[in-house]
């Protein structure tokens, strides 16, 4: 198999980054890569999926990683995983000798070790220049579940129709399940034994970068976890804050201590990301200082600045991302700079995961394992979003009342556009087609 064949199979199977923004994986693959890094860091607190998949589907994942390395003619594939994931590590060590182009790299238990720029530095010592992408330093980073999906696409000819999701927090039986894409969150909460408290807030994703959703939100190709918390939990309250409120708080109490910048992972790698300057500009109306706003373009939205560093509980990350979105809408991009200088204090400023969990008031949930279920899950209906990846929304090619089978293509990518093919995740009848989603009701499902 050559690289174009590999990319085409991956594209046709609808494989996108399963652990982040959902970048189409076929576009990521590049013959200029010399290092392929398997991201098994799972740096967000309470998440379990990648380490569990690595322990169970070890041969499938490593063989797919090896296939990618050989097809791209890269020098090496690196499995980057935290030393604390004992079961996954044992499985890897039992099999890695069978793959001559694959090696293991143990990561420290810090946040956000799963950020691809940070991971490349940890695994190779190379710094991706500010404003550049990993391939510039010869690296490609792929999530563990993404590589398992590539194995299924190439070896089993199976498109992406299911997603592994951890449901944890205030549920009776925390669990990791494999469910059809488009399953509603309320169904996942039932699978985890139901909620333990009356009033809850729901975070899709991790506590740091996840978003607030309701129980009717469908899971997508990128959903890693559903975190159920009391409605008054700090994380829920912080994620409900508006931009107007965040700016008012900055104007009232920001002390310009610089901790948001001093602990910023990208800043510590030498990138020009300085949230304290943006906060100062907002607090004092210094709109003339355009460079303070341009620093937002380098923010990776890890959340350390607002969820860990700021002693006033301000929201630098949220304000940085608001600013970044507006700048990018105007066509502004981060300038490329190859003069990144790693801060010599980076290691001692790194945020330890255990300390982060304590700061987030999540310690009581951290020791819950949320075992992975091998039971096949059936649901009555799914609502499959047409935009669950980086790029343009997919375009439906099915009609209401049409019968479909799991694996059928139901939405395609506009010509020459960045996007992903979407497949039916269950057998059934197309119940509804809108501009945003396709709803399929299972045969025999409840009307």
C-alpha angles and dihedrals in degrees: 000000000000127000095262092052090048092050092047093051091048092048094048090050092054096239114172133161103296097197106045141013094338101249109185104260096213089063092051095058111095132171090221090071118110096176129045112193122201106213107217094148096111088189099176113097117256096015117129111166104098097046090047093050091047090055095047105033097034098138093043093051097043093045090051090048089050091049091053092049092050095043093050090042089233121164099235147357116221123202103209110196138150116259091231094067092091101169094048091045093051090052092048094048091051092057111023094089088070091065113065096189095051127085135175127241121188116217127210117248096255136125129275096014089138093065102111096226091051092044093052090053093048094048101037109013090239122129117216104227117249109270093017135103129241096259088068087073092039097258136126121188119204128183118239095243090046090058091048087053089051089053090051091047096049104033102028099027088230120147123216106279102136138053134204111227133177115218111197145141119063096012127113098236114021109209146162114234138180108228137171113269109258095038110145118246092237088065091053091051088054089052088056092055097265131279121310098209131049102233116044142171119211125215119194106210128005126336092254105046102013124111133231113255139165129243093262093060112114122228117244140200089279102046110120102168147004111216115197114198137166110276091242095050113128093242092055092046093049093050091052094060117114127225091248091054092045092053092048090052091050091051090050106045116004105132096189091236091153093224091126089059098036092058097038107123093213092048090051088056089055100262119142097249111135113163092175089066092053090047091051092049092050094044094052103030093247096160091151090072098080093170090066089061095041089059087074090071090076096051114121093194095237091147100223091126095058104025098042116006105047113083090193093056092240122157112240093154094053092048092045091052093047089051093045092052092052093047092049090048086059090053097255118146134186112266116241116248126178094189096091111151117195111231109246088221093056096109095051092045094051112120111241113223093228091055091046092052090051092048090051091051091238100121092109090060099040099080093053107105100204094208118221116253118222092193116118110244123220124192132186096230144357133207107209115199117223091214111055099126143052111283134034124340116268118251119238117240097183133081133221114275091023116137115233137180127220106272097030115132107250100166133028139195121261112249114286092353128130109251147095140265114245125211135199109263097201139026111259150087125308102245101178139006121195136163089266108035151006119231119206124188117207119241106265091014122142114280 
